[in-house]
Amino acid sequence: MDTMSIALMSVGMHQQQAMQDMGVSVLKMAMETSSESVEDLLGQMTESLDPNLGANIDIMA
């Protein structure tokens, strides 16, 4: 193996590592965004609940 082959292999390995790191970063951002969306949705659901709703039932006809 000559020095150029070693250098090319090193550059290729570093490029692959950089692409993998970028992919992991994008995945982390997507997970954080979806987590925030779920928290917002749950917050909106609990705010819309009326605690008095269903407390009394009128059975007289």
Backbone as JSON Lines, residues from 0, in Angstrom:
{"i":0,"aa":"M","n":[0.84,-1.18,0.0],"ca":[0.0,0.0,0.0],"c":[0.88,1.24,0.0]}
{"i":1,"aa":"D","n":[0.63,2.13,-0.91],"ca":[1.43,3.35,-0.93],"c":[0.78,4.42,-0.06]}
{"i":2,"aa":"T","n":[1.46,5.52,0.11],"ca":[0.99,6.57,1.01],"c":[-0.27,7.26,0.48]}
{"i":3,"aa":"M","n":[-0.45,7.31,-0.82],"ca":[-1.64,7.94,-1.38],"c":[-2.89,7.11,-1.07]}
{"i":4,"aa":"S","n":[-2.75,5.79,-1.11],"ca":[-3.88,4.92,-0.79],"c":[-4.29,5.09,0.67]}
{"i":5,"aa":"I","n":[-3.31,5.18,1.55],"ca":[-3.59,5.36,2.97],"c":[-4.26,6.72,3.19]}
{"i":6,"aa":"A","n":[-3.77,7.74,2.52],"ca":[-4.34,9.08,2.66],"c":[-5.79,9.09,2.14]}
{"i":7,"aa":"L","n":[-6.04,8.47,0.99],"ca":[-7.4,8.42,0.45],"c":[-8.34,7.64,1.36]}
{"i":8,"aa":"M","n":[-7.85,6.56,1.93],"ca":[-8.66,5.77,2.84],"c":[-8.98,6.58,4.1]}
{"i":9,"aa":"S","n":[-8.03,7.33,4.58],"ca":[-8.25,8.17,5.77],"c":[-9.28,9.25,5.49]}
{"i":10,"aa":"V","n":[-9.17,9.9,4.34],"ca":[-10.13,10.94,3.96],"c":[-11.52,10.33,3.84]}
{"i":11,"aa":"G","n":[-11.62,9.18,3.22],"ca":[-12.92,8.51,3.06],"c":[-13.54,8.15,4.4]}
{"i":12,"aa":"M","n":[-12.71,7.67,5.33],"ca":[-13.22,7.32,6.66],"c":[-13.72,8.55,7.4]}
{"i":13,"aa":"H","n":[-13.0,9.65,7.28],"ca":[-13.42,10.88,7.95],"c":[-14.7,11.44,7.34]}
{"i":14,"aa":"Q","n":[-14.85,11.32,6.03],"ca":[-16.08,11.77,5.38],"c":[-17.27,10.94,5.84]}
{"i":15,"aa":"Q","n":[-17.08,9.64,5.94],"ca":[-18.15,8.77,6.41],"c":[-18.54,9.11,7.85]}
{"i":16,"aa":"Q","n":[-17.55,9.36,8.69],"ca":[-17.82,9.7,10.09],"c":[-18.57,11.03,10.17]}
{"i":17,"aa":"A","n":[-18.19,11.99,9.34],"ca":[-18.87,13.28,9.34],"c":[-20.32,13.13,8.88]}
{"i":18,"aa":"M","n":[-20.56,12.3,7.88],"ca":[-21.93,12.08,7.41],"c":[-22.76,11.37,8.48]}
{"i":19,"aa":"Q","n":[-22.17,10.42,9.19],"ca":[-22.87,9.72,10.24],"c":[-23.21,10.68,11.39]}
{"i":20,"aa":"D","n":[-22.25,11.52,11.76],"ca":[-22.49,12.51,12.82],"c":[-23.61,13.47,12.43]}
{"i":21,"aa":"M","n":[-23.64,13.89,11.17],"ca":[-24.68,14.78,10.71],"c":[-26.05,14.08,10.75]}
{"i":22,"aa":"G","n":[-26.09,12.82,10.36],"ca":[-27.33,12.07,10.4],"c":[-27.86,11.93,11.82]}
{"i":23,"aa":"V","n":[-26.97,11.67,12.77],"ca":[-27.38,11.56,14.17],"c":[-27.9,12.9,14.67]}
{"i":24,"aa":"S","n":[-27.27,13.98,14.29],"ca":[-27.73,15.31,14.71],"c":[-29.12,15.61,14.17]}
{"i":25,"aa":"V","n":[-29.36,15.28,12.92],"ca":[-30.68,15.51,12.32],"c":[-31.73,14.66,13.03]}
{"i":26,"aa":"L","n":[-31.39,13.42,13.34],"ca":[-32.32,12.55,14.05],"c":[-32.63,13.08,15.44]}
{"i":27,"aa":"K","n":[-31.63,13.6,16.14],"ca":[-31.86,14.19,17.46],"c":[-32.8,15.4,17.37]}
{"i":28,"aa":"M","n":[-32.6,16.24,16.35],"ca":[-33.48,17.4,16.17],"c":[-34.91,16.96,15.91]}
{"i":29,"aa":"A","n":[-35.08,15.93,15.1],"ca":[-36.43,15.43,14.8],"c":[-37.08,14.86,16.05]}
{"i":30,"aa":"M","n":[-36.32,14.16,16.87],"ca":[-36.87,13.59,18.1],"c":[-37.27,14.7,19.07]}
{"i":31,"aa":"E","n":[-36.46,15.73,19.19],"ca":[-36.78,16.84,20.08],"c":[-38.04,17.57,19.6]}
{"i":32,"aa":"T","n":[-38.15,17.77,18.3],"ca":[-39.32,18.45,17.75],"c":[-40.58,17.64,18.0]}
{"i":33,"aa":"S","n":[-40.52,16.33,17.78],"ca":[-41.71,15.51,18.0],"c":[-42.05,15.44,19.48]}
{"i":34,"aa":"S","n":[-41.06,15.44,20.34],"ca":[-41.31,15.42,21.78],"c":[-42.0,16.71,22.22]}
{"i":35,"aa":"E","n":[-41.55,17.83,21.69],"ca":[-42.17,19.12,22.02],"c":[-43.61,19.16,21.5]}
{"i":36,"aa":"S","n":[-43.84,18.61,20.32],"ca":[-45.19,18.59,19.75],"c":[-46.13,17.77,20.61]}
{"i":37,"aa":"V","n":[-45.66,16.63,21.09],"ca":[-46.49,15.78,21.94],"c":[-46.8,16.49,23.25]}
{"i":38,"aa":"E","n":[-45.81,17.15,23.84],"ca":[-46.03,17.88,25.08],"c":[-47.05,19.01,24.88]}
{"i":39,"aa":"D","n":[-46.96,19.72,23.77],"ca":[-47.91,20.78,23.47],"c":[-49.33,20.22,23.3]}
{"i":40,"aa":"L","n":[-49.45,19.11,22.58],"ca":[-50.75,18.49,22.36],"c":[-51.37,18.03,23.68]}
{"i":41,"aa":"L","n":[-50.57,17.4,24.53],"ca":[-51.09,16.95,25.82],"c":[-51.49,18.14,26.69]}
{"i":42,"aa":"G","n":[-50.74,19.21,26.63],"ca":[-51.08,20.4,27.39],"c":[-52.39,21.0,26.92]}
{"i":43,"aa":"Q","n":[-52.61,21.03,25.62],"ca":[-53.86,21.55,25.08],"c":[-55.04,20.67,25.46]}
{"i":44,"aa":"M","n":[-54.82,19.37,25.5],"ca":[-55.91,18.46,25.85],"c":[-56.32,18.64,27.31]}
{"i":45,"aa":"T","n":[-55.36,18.77,28.19],"ca":[-55.69,18.91,29.61],"c":[-56.31,20.27,29.9]}
{"i":46,"aa":"E","n":[-55.94,21.3,29.14],"ca":[-56.54,22.62,29.32],"c":[-57.99,22.64,28.87]}
{"i":47,"aa":"S","n":[-58.34,21.83,27.89],"ca":[-59.69,21.86,27.34],"c":[-60.67,21.03,28.16]}
{"i":48,"aa":"L","n":[-60.2,20.25,29.11],"ca":[-61.09,19.42,29.91],"c":[-61.83,20.26,30.94]}
{"i":49,"aa":"D","n":[-63.12,20.05,31.05],"ca":[-63.95,20.73,32.05],"c":[-64.12,19.79,33.24]}
{"i":50,"aa":"P","n":[-63.61,20.16,34.42],"ca":[-63.69,19.24,35.56],"c":[-65.13,19.01,36.03]}
{"i":51,"aa":"N","n":[-66.05,19.91,35.7],"ca":[-67.44,19.75,36.11],"c":[-68.27,18.93,35.12]}
{"i":52,"aa":"L","n":[-67.71,18.67,33.98],"ca":[-68.45,17.94,32.95],"c":[-68.63,16.49,33.36]}
{"i":53,"aa":"G","n":[-69.87,16.03,33.4],"ca":[-70.17,14.66,33.75],"c":[-70.29,14.41,35.23]}
{"i":54,"aa":"A","n":[-70.21,15.45,36.04],"ca":[-70.3,15.27,37.49],"c":[-71.72,14.99,37.93]}
{"i":55,"aa":"N","n":[-72.72,15.51,37.22],"ca":[-74.12,15.32,37.57],"c":[-74.86,14.66,36.41]}
{"i":56,"aa":"I","n":[-75.75,13.75,36.77],"ca":[-76.57,13.08,35.76],"c":[-78.03,13.31,36.11]}
{"i":57,"aa":"D","n":[-78.81,13.81,35.18],"ca":[-80.23,14.05,35.38],"c":[-80.99,12.81,34.91]}
{"i":58,"aa":"I","n":[-81.55,12.07,35.87],"ca":[-82.25,10.83,35.51],"c":[-83.77,11.01,35.53]}
{"i":59,"aa":"M","n":[-84.25,12.2,35.83],"ca":[-85.7,12.46,35.83],"c":[-86.16,12.68,34.39]}
{"i":60,"aa":"A","n":[-87.24,12.05,34.02],"ca":[-87.74,12.22,32.66],"c":[-88.99,13.05,32.65]}
